[in-house]
Amino acid sequence: MYIIQEIMQQISKPISKSYNSAFKDAMDRSAKELFEGIRNAEMAIIPYPKPYPQMNLLLTTGCEHKIK
């Protein structure tokens, strides 16, 4: 393994633990429970300097390969 890979693993370790915990929680829920948890969430808007448009952040799983 390259040294940069080892460094990146150490940097991302806390985020990975948090993601794995959230993923396990989502997998233990039904689709209805997941929907109820986000249906009233407000979409975040990220402003960009002109002339660029704004960006909307939609709640998603963050990974197209993991259905829930």
Secondary structure, 3 states (H helix, E strand, C coil): CCHHHHHHHHHHHHHHHHHHHHHHHHHCCCHHHHHHHHCCCCCEEECCCCCCCCEEECCCCCCCCCCC
